[in-house]
């Protein structure tokens, strides 16, 4: 699933949700929702 891939890749690269959010120009809550499978947009 997409949410599992996002979380595993983020962790493998040693990034926090906040750090990934900054790189993708989104808020941290968006990353959290993606990882929980709540939102995919």
C-alpha distance matrix in Angstrom:
0.0 3.8 5.5 5.4 6.4 8.9 10.3 10.9 12.4 14.4 15.7 16.5 18.5 20.2 19.6 19.8 18.0 21.4 21.8 18.6 19.5 22.9 21.7 19.6 22.5 20.7 21.5 19.9 19.0 16.7 14.7 14.8 13.6 10.6 9.7 10.6 8.6 12.2 12.5 10.9 14.4
3.8 0.0 3.8 5.5 5.1 6.2 8.7 10.0 10.6 12.2 14.3 15.3 16.6 18.4 17.2 17.5 15.4 18.6 18.9 15.4 16.2 19.5 18.2 15.9 18.8 17.2 18.3 17.1 16.4 13.8 11.8 12.6 11.5 8.0 8.0 9.8 7.8 11.1 10.5 8.3 11.4
5.5 3.8 0.0 3.8 5.5 5.3 6.4 8.7 10.1 10.8 12.5 14.3 15.7 16.8 15.4 15.0 12.8 16.1 16.9 13.9 14.5 18.1 17.5 15.4 18.0 15.9 16.3 14.5 13.6 11.5 9.3 9.3 8.6 5.6 4.3 6.3 5.3 8.8 9.1 8.2 11.6
5.4 5.5 3.8 0.0 3.8 5.5 5.2 6.1 8.5 9.9 10.7 12.1 14.3 15.4 14.8 14.9 13.5 17.2 17.6 14.9 16.3 19.7 18.8 17.5 20.3 18.6 18.8 16.5 16.1 14.5 11.7 11.4 11.6 9.0 6.4 8.3 8.4 12.1 12.8 12.0 15.3
6.4 5.1 5.5 3.8 0.0 3.8 5.5 5.2 5.9 8.3 9.9 10.4 12.2 14.1 13.7 14.6 13.6 17.0 16.6 13.5 15.4 18.4 16.9 15.6 18.9 17.8 18.8 16.8 17.1 15.1 12.0 12.9 13.3 10.0 8.3 11.1 10.8 14.3 14.1 12.3 15.1
8.9 6.2 5.3 5.5 3.8 0.0 3.8 5.7 5.4 6.0 8.6 10.0 10.8 12.3 11.0 11.6 10.1 13.4 13.1 9.9 11.6 14.7 13.5 12.2 15.4 14.2 15.0 13.2 13.8 11.7 8.5 10.0 10.8 7.6 6.4 9.9 10.1 13.0 12.4 10.8 13.1
10.3 8.7 6.4 5.2 5.5 3.8 0.0 3.8 5.6 5.2 6.1 8.5 10.0 10.6 9.7 9.7 8.8 12.5 12.7 10.3 12.2 15.4 14.8 14.1 17.0 15.5 15.5 12.8 13.4 12.4 8.8 9.1 10.8 8.6 5.8 9.0 10.5 13.4 13.7 13.1 15.6
10.9 10.0 8.7 6.1 5.2 5.7 3.8 0.0 3.8 5.5 5.2 6.0 8.6 9.8 10.2 11.4 11.6 15.1 14.5 12.3 15.0 17.7 16.5 16.3 19.6 18.6 18.9 16.2 17.1 16.1 12.4 12.8 14.6 12.1 9.4 12.3 13.5 16.7 17.1 16.0 18.6
12.4 10.6 10.1 8.5 5.9 5.4 5.6 3.8 0.0 3.8 5.4 5.0 6.2 8.6 8.9 11.0 11.3 14.3 12.9 10.4 13.5 15.7 13.9 13.9 17.5 17.2 18.1 15.9 17.4 16.0 12.4 13.8 15.6 12.8 10.9 14.4 15.2 18.2 17.7 16.1 18.1
14.4 12.2 10.8 9.9 8.3 6.0 5.2 5.5 3.8 0.0 3.8 5.5 5.3 6.4 5.4 7.2 7.7 10.6 9.3 7.2 10.4 12.6 11.4 11.9 15.1 14.6 15.1 12.7 14.7 13.7 10.0 11.5 14.0 11.8 10.0 13.6 15.0 17.4 17.0 15.9 17.6
15.7 14.3 12.5 10.7 9.9 8.6 6.1 5.2 5.4 3.8 0.0 3.8 5.3 4.9 5.8 7.4 9.0 12.1 11.0 10.0 13.2 15.3 14.5 15.4 18.3 17.7 17.6 14.7 16.5 16.2 12.4 13.0 15.8 14.1 11.4 14.5 16.5 19.1 19.4 18.7 20.7
16.5 15.3 14.3 12.1 10.4 10.0 8.5 6.0 5.0 5.5 3.8 0.0 3.8 5.4 7.7 10.4 12.3 15.0 13.2 12.0 15.6 17.2 15.6 16.8 20.0 20.0 20.4 17.8 19.8 19.2 15.4 16.4 18.9 16.7 14.3 17.5 19.0 21.9 21.9 20.7 22.6
18.5 16.6 15.7 14.3 12.2 10.8 10.0 8.6 6.2 5.3 5.3 3.8 0.0 3.8 5.6 9.1 11.3 13.2 10.6 9.8 13.5 14.4 12.6 14.4 17.6 18.1 18.8 16.6 19.1 18.4 14.8 16.5 19.2 17.1 15.3 18.8 20.2 22.7 22.2 20.9 22.2
20.2 18.4 16.8 15.4 14.1 12.3 10.6 9.8 8.6 6.4 4.9 5.4 3.8 0.0 3.8 6.8 9.9 11.5 9.4 9.7 13.3 14.1 13.3 15.4 18.0 18.2 18.1 15.5 18.1 18.2 14.7 15.7 18.9 17.5 15.4 18.6 20.7 22.9 22.8 22.0 23.4
19.6 17.2 15.4 14.8 13.7 11.0 9.7 10.2 8.9 5.4 5.8 7.7 5.6 3.8 0.0 3.8 6.5 7.9 5.8 6.2 9.6 10.5 10.1 12.1 14.5 14.5 14.4 11.9 14.8 14.9 11.5 12.9 16.2 15.0 13.4 16.7 18.8 20.5 20.1 19.5 20.5
19.8 17.5 15.0 14.9 14.6 11.6 9.7 11.4 11.0 7.2 7.4 10.4 9.1 6.8 3.8 0.0 3.8 5.3 5.1 6.3 8.5 10.0 10.9 12.4 14.0 13.3 12.2 9.2 11.9 12.8 9.7 10.4 14.0 13.7 12.1 14.9 17.4 18.7 18.6 18.7 19.7
18.0 15.4 12.8 13.5 13.6 10.1 8.8 11.6 11.3 7.7 9.0 12.3 11.3 9.9 6.5 3.8 0.0 3.8 5.5 5.2 6.0 8.7 10.0 10.5 11.8 10.3 9.0 5.8 8.3 9.0 6.1 7.0 10.5 10.4 9.5 12.2 14.5 15.3 15.1 15.4 16.3
21.4 18.6 16.1 17.2 17.0 13.4 12.5 15.1 14.3 10.6 12.1 15.0 13.2 11.5 7.9 5.3 3.8 0.0 3.8 5.5 5.0 6.3 8.8 9.9 10.2 9.2 7.5 5.0 8.6 9.8 8.1 9.4 12.7 13.0 12.8 15.3 17.4 17.7 17.0 17.4 17.6
21.8 18.9 16.9 17.6 16.6 13.1 12.7 14.5 12.9 9.3 11.0 13.2 10.6 9.4 5.8 5.1 5.5 3.8 0.0 3.8 5.4 5.2 6.4 8.8 9.9 10.1 9.8 8.2 11.9 12.2 10.0 12.1 15.2 14.6 14.3 17.4 19.2 20.0 19.0 18.7 18.7
18.6 15.4 13.9 14.9 13.5 9.9 10.3 12.3 10.4 7.2 10.0 12.0 9.8 9.7 6.2 6.3 5.2 5.5 3.8 0.0 3.8 5.4 5.1 6.2 8.5 8.5 9.2 7.9 11.0 10.2 7.6 10.5 13.0 11.8 11.8 15.2 16.5 17.5 16.2 15.4 15.5
19.5 16.2 14.5 16.3 15.4 11.6 12.2 15.0 13.5 10.4 13.2 15.6 13.5 13.3 9.6 8.5 6.0 5.0 5.4 3.8 0.0 3.8 5.4 5.1 5.8 5.0 5.5 5.2 8.4 7.6 6.3 9.5 11.6 11.0 12.0 14.9 16.0 16.2 14.5 14.2 13.7
22.9 19.5 18.1 19.7 18.4 14.7 15.4 17.7 15.7 12.6 15.3 17.2 14.4 14.1 10.5 10.0 8.7 6.3 5.2 5.4 3.8 0.0 3.8 5.5 5.0 6.3 7.2 7.9 11.4 10.9 10.1 13.1 15.3 14.7 15.8 18.7 19.8 19.9 18.0 17.5 16.5
21.7 18.2 17.5 18.8 16.9 13.5 14.8 16.5 13.9 11.4 14.5 15.6 12.6 13.3 10.1 10.9 10.0 8.8 6.4 5.1 5.4 3.8 0.0 3.8 5.6 7.9 10.0 10.6 13.8 12.5 11.1 14.5 16.4 15.0 16.0 19.3 20.0 20.6 18.5 17.2 16.3
19.6 15.9 15.4 17.5 15.6 12.2 14.1 16.3 13.9 11.9 15.4 16.8 14.4 15.4 12.1 12.4 10.5 9.9 8.8 6.2 5.1 5.5 3.8 0.0 3.8 5.6 8.7 9.8 12.3 10.1 9.4 13.1 14.2 12.5 14.3 17.4 17.5 18.0 15.4 13.9 12.6
22.5 18.8 18.0 20.3 18.9 15.4 17.0 19.6 17.5 15.1 18.3 20.0 17.6 18.0 14.5 14.0 11.8 10.2 9.9 8.5 5.8 5.0 5.6 3.8 0.0 3.8 7.0 9.4 11.8 10.1 10.6 14.0 14.9 14.1 16.3 18.9 19.1 18.8 16.2 15.3 13.3
20.7 17.2 15.9 18.6 17.8 14.2 15.5 18.6 17.2 14.6 17.7 20.0 18.1 18.2 14.5 13.3 10.3 9.2 10.1 8.5 5.0 6.3 7.9 5.6 3.8 0.0 3.8 6.6 8.3 6.5 7.8 10.9 11.5 11.3 13.7 15.9 16.2 15.5 13.1 12.8 11.1
21.5 18.3 16.3 18.8 18.8 15.0 15.5 18.9 18.1 15.1 17.6 20.4 18.8 18.1 14.4 12.2 9.0 7.5 9.8 9.2 5.5 7.2 10.0 8.7 7.0 3.8 0.0 3.8 5.4 5.5 7.2 9.2 10.4 11.3 13.2 14.9 15.9 14.8 13.1 13.9 12.7
19.9 17.1 14.5 16.5 16.8 13.2 12.8 16.2 15.9 12.7 14.7 17.8 16.6 15.5 11.9 9.2 5.8 5.0 8.2 7.9 5.2 7.9 10.6 9.8 9.4 6.6 3.8 0.0 3.8 5.3 5.3 6.4 8.8 10.0 10.9 12.6 14.4 13.8 12.9 14.0 13.9
19.0 16.4 13.6 16.1 17.1 13.8 13.4 17.1 17.4 14.7 16.5 19.8 19.1 18.1 14.8 11.9 8.3 8.6 11.9 11.0 8.4 11.4 13.8 12.3 11.8 8.3 5.4 3.8 0.0 3.8 5.4 5.0 6.2 8.6 9.8 10.5 12.2 10.8 10.4 12.4 12.5
16.7 13.8 11.5 14.5 15.1 11.7 12.4 16.1 16.0 13.7 16.2 19.2 18.4 18.2 14.9 12.8 9.0 9.8 12.2 10.2 7.6 10.9 12.5 10.1 10.1 6.5 5.5 5.3 3.8 0.0 3.8 5.4 5.1 6.2 8.6 9.9 10.5 9.4 7.8 9.0 8.9
14.7 11.8 9.3 11.7 12.0 8.5 8.8 12.4 12.4 10.0 12.4 15.4 14.8 14.7 11.5 9.7 6.1 8.1 10.0 7.6 6.3 10.1 11.1 9.4 10.6 7.8 7.2 5.3 5.4 3.8 0.0 3.8 5.4 5.1 6.2 8.6 9.8 10.1 9.1 9.6 10.4
14.8 12.6 9.3 11.4 12.9 10.0 9.1 12.8 13.8 11.5 13.0 16.4 16.5 15.7 12.9 10.4 7.0 9.4 12.1 10.5 9.5 13.1 14.5 13.1 14.0 10.9 9.2 6.4 5.0 5.4 3.8 0.0 3.8 5.5 5.2 6.2 8.6 8.6 9.1 10.7 12.3
13.6 11.5 8.6 11.6 13.3 10.8 10.8 14.6 15.6 14.0 15.8 18.9 19.2 18.9 16.2 14.0 10.5 12.7 15.2 13.0 11.6 15.3 16.4 14.2 14.9 11.5 10.4 8.8 6.2 5.1 5.4 3.8 0.0 3.8 5.4 5.1 6.1 5.0 5.5 7.9 9.7
10.6 8.0 5.6 9.0 10.0 7.6 8.6 12.1 12.8 11.8 14.1 16.7 17.1 17.5 15.0 13.7 10.4 13.0 14.6 11.8 11.0 14.7 15.0 12.5 14.1 11.3 11.3 10.0 8.6 6.2 5.1 5.5 3.8 0.0 3.8 5.5 5.1 6.1 5.3 5.7 8.1
9.7 8.0 4.3 6.4 8.3 6.4 5.8 9.4 10.9 10.0 11.4 14.3 15.3 15.4 13.4 12.1 9.5 12.8 14.3 11.8 12.0 15.8 16.0 14.3 16.3 13.7 13.2 10.9 9.8 8.6 6.2 5.2 5.4 3.8 0.0 3.8 5.4 7.7 8.5 9.0 11.8
10.6 9.8 6.3 8.3 11.1 9.9 9.0 12.3 14.4 13.6 14.5 17.5 18.8 18.6 16.7 14.9 12.2 15.3 17.4 15.2 14.9 18.7 19.3 17.4 18.9 15.9 14.9 12.6 10.5 9.9 8.6 6.2 5.1 5.5 3.8 0.0 3.8 5.4 7.9 9.7 12.7
8.6 7.8 5.3 8.4 10.8 10.1 10.5 13.5 15.2 15.0 16.5 19.0 20.2 20.7 18.8 17.4 14.5 17.4 19.2 16.5 16.0 19.8 20.0 17.5 19.1 16.2 15.9 14.4 12.2 10.5 9.8 8.6 6.1 5.1 5.4 3.8 0.0 3.8 5.6 6.9 10.4
12.2 11.1 8.8 12.1 14.3 13.0 13.4 16.7 18.2 17.4 19.1 21.9 22.7 22.9 20.5 18.7 15.3 17.7 20.0 17.5 16.2 19.9 20.6 18.0 18.8 15.5 14.8 13.8 10.8 9.4 10.1 8.6 5.0 6.1 7.7 5.4 3.8 0.0 3.8 7.0 9.6
12.5 10.5 9.1 12.8 14.1 12.4 13.7 17.1 17.7 17.0 19.4 21.9 22.2 22.8 20.1 18.6 15.1 17.0 19.0 16.2 14.5 18.0 18.5 15.4 16.2 13.1 13.1 12.9 10.4 7.8 9.1 9.1 5.5 5.3 8.5 7.9 5.6 3.8 0.0 3.8 5.8
10.9 8.3 8.2 12.0 12.3 10.8 13.1 16.0 16.1 15.9 18.7 20.7 20.9 22.0 19.5 18.7 15.4 17.4 18.7 15.4 14.2 17.5 17.2 13.9 15.3 12.8 13.9 14.0 12.4 9.0 9.6 10.7 7.9 5.7 9.0 9.7 6.9 7.0 3.8 0.0 3.8
14.4 11.4 11.6 15.3 15.1 13.1 15.6 18.6 18.1 17.6 20.7 22.6 22.2 23.4 20.5 19.7 16.3 17.6 18.7 15.5 13.7 16.5 16.3 12.6 13.3 11.1 12.7 13.9 12.5 8.9 10.4 12.3 9.7 8.1 11.8 12.7 10.4 9.6 5.8 3.8 0.0
